[in-house]
Amino acid sequence: MMDQDAGDERFRWSSFPNDPASSGLSETETFKTLAVIYDAVMSNGPANLQATSSLVLNPDCAPYSQRTHQTRPDAYMILDKSSVKGDKLEGDHYWEDLAVTMEFKKSNSGSDRSDVGRSQHPNQTASTD
């Protein structure tokens, strides 16, 4: 899964042979290979451990919340056993069941860092100052 970059002592995931910043693809297409890395990590863990979450790459759909916000993380790890009680639509993902949210960027600008911060805290509003 890890390859040494030719001429460089740093290591790079083989699913990302080049720097994502130089990818001509959208962020969604560039980072969808994270599913390959996630699956490899999960399948190479100790045999007696069972995963309790799944990786979901879905930047176009906001997880459901009773609060009205449309924060859409690029990906998230969702618990396999839902904590939501009562009626739940099949296939819906609820904020209450998310273990980790993820936001991916191909650059490191101030607005990108701000977007990452907002995606990690969906119940906060963005500052205008």
N, C-alpha and C positions, 0 to 999 in steps of 0.2 A: 504493500500500500504506500510505502514511502520510498521515494527515489532521491538519490543525491543529484542535485542540479549540476550538470557538467561545468567544470571550472569554478564551482562555488562550493563552499563547505556547508552551506545551509541545506536543509532537507525540505522537500516539497511533496505533498500528497500526489500520488500518481494520477489521480483523477483531475488534477490541475497541473498539466505539464507546463503551462505558461502562467505568468502573473495574470490573475483575473482582470486587473486594470487594463491590460492590453487586449482583452477579448473583444471582438467585434459583435458579440452577442448581447442580448439584454441581460439584466441582472438575474432574471428568472431562469433563463437558459444557462447562463454561466454557472450558477450555483446549484442547479438541480443535481449535479453529480455528488453533492453532499450526502444524498441518499445512499450512494454506493459505499461511501466511507462509514456512515452510520451502520449500515448492514454488516460491513466487515468487522467493525468494532464489536457489535453485539454478538456476532456469531463466533468470535474468538475469545469470548470471556470464559470464565470457569464453567464447567459443565453443570455444576450444582446450582448456579444462579440463573434465575429466569427474569427476563426483561419485564418491567412493569409499565413501560411507556413505549410509544411509537413516534416516529418522526413524521411530521406532516409538512410538506412544502406546498403552501397555498397562499401566495401573496395577494391574490385577487379577492379573497373572501375574509370578512371579519368574523372572528369567533362570536358566538351568541352571548349577549349579556342583557340583563334586565335594565341596565343603565344605557342611556343612549350615547354611544360613541361608536365610531367607525374605524377604530384603530385596526390596521391589518398588518400583523407581523409577517415577514417573509416566510417564516417557518416556525414551528414549535414542536416541543415534545409533549404529547398528551398522554395522560394516565390511561392505561388500558381499562381500568374499572372506574366508571364515572361516579363522582360524588354527588351529582345532581339528583335530587329526589323529585318524584312526581312525573308528569308527562314530559317526555323527551322525544323529539323527532329523530328518527334514525338518520345517521349521517351528520347531524348537527354537532358542532364542537362548541363547548362552553368554556368561557374564561376560567371558571372554577376548576376545570380539569387540566389546565395547562401547567406543566411543571417548569418549563423553560420556554421563553420566547426568543426568537432570533431575527435579526435584521441584517441584511447583507448589502454591502456597498462596494463598488468597483473603484471608488476614489476616496479621498480623505479630506474633503472640504468641510468647512464649518457647517453648512446646511445639511450635509450628510450626517455629521456627528449629532446634530440636533434631531434629525429624523430618527436616528437610532435610539436616542434618549427617550423620545416620545413613544416609540413602539414598546419600550420596556416598562413604561408606566402608563397604561391605558386610561387610568382614572384621573390623571392629572391633565390640566389644560396647558397649552404651550404659552410661554411668556412672550409678550409683545415688545419688551424693552430691549 
